[in-house]
Amino acid sequence: MSKKSAWAGAIVAAVGLTVGGIAVATAAEGPDGPAAAFAERHPGGPGGPGKGGRPDKAKLKDSTLVVGRVKSVETGKLTITKDDGSEVSLTTDSATKLRGGDIAGLKADQRVTVRVKDGKALNVALAKAQVRGTVKDVNGNNATLVQVDGLQTALDLSSVSEKPKNGDLVAVTGTVSDGKTVKVDQLRQLPK
């Protein structure tokens, strides 16, 4: 290889890296901040903290998580019965967020997780139940799911268009409304 060929190759490589570097930098920084692929690897989501991504870490500092069942919901107040049986009353306001809905739509006995700071509910999420097992005793919108460990769970199938049959192996996701019955949102057939 001649010196001219080697220099030409080096220049082409340098130009390619420079142009490639600019293209990568342009792709990573859109007009509204980092691209979605970038945001998946970095905390804060698209646009960083407080802009639709993950909650601002400073806001969550010194906060705690309360897990339990809704006892009551009133304007400006949410009362939770924690798993240990104790009750906690929390203040709410227009900044209190319920994942997937409105705070006023919460009902007694719904299982929730609440991010709390200084006695105020910051974020509320309905706890999702996820169970797998074999369906038995299908009766209209009701059925029983026998899990691998033998535990039985009552299912409310009223929101499911295709009802399972006795003996079907399924995975279900839903909410627990009365402390023991899973109101199924999604049902997926598993291979036997």
ABEGO torsion letter per residue (X at the ends): XBAAAAAAAAAAAAAAAAAAAAAAAAAABBAAEBBAAAAAABBGEBGEBGAGBBBBAAAABGBBBBBEBBABBBBGBBBBBBAAGBBBBBBBBAABBBBGEBAAABBBGBBBBBBBBGGBBABBBBBBBBBBEBBBGBBEABBBBBBAAGBBBBBBAAABABBBBBGBBBBBBBBBAAGABBBBABBBBBBX
